[in-house]
Amino acid sequence: MNKNTAITIFESLSSPVRLDVYRLLIRQGTDGMVAGEIASTIDVPSTNLSFHLKALTHAGLVNVEQEGRFQRYRANLPLMLDLIAYLTDECCGGKPESCGDFSAATICPQCSASSPEAS
C-alpha cells in the first residue's frame, strides 16, 4: 500500500456515517448487506446512504454486487488487512516483536481466507 491510498481510505472513513457503515459491514463479514438493510440498521435515510456508499466504494473499502434489483455491499477485508500492515510496517523501529502481537487482525477466518496472502 502506498501513502496516497492510505490517505484516501482515512479521508473516506472520516465521516461518522461512513465509519458506522464500514464497521457494520466488517461485522457482517463476507455476507455483506443490501443497502436497505444498512439504512435501517444505522437509521440513515436511503438517499443520504447512497452518497456515503459511493464514497466507500470509490475508496475501495466496499465492494458492491448486483443481486436482482438490490445491491449487496461487502467490506473489502483484504484492503483492511493491507491498511493494518501498512500502519504497523515499521512498528518499534523495525522490531515488531517488541510492540506486541498484531496477529489478532488476522484471526478472523473470513478475513484471512479472502486475503491475497492466504492463497
ABEGO torsion letter per residue (X at the ends): XBAAAAAAAAAAAABAAAAAAAAAAAAAEAAEBBAAAAAAAAGBBAAAAAAAAAAAAAAGABBBBBBEABBBBBBBAAAAAAAAAAAAAABGGGBAAAAEBAAAAAABAAAAAABAAAX
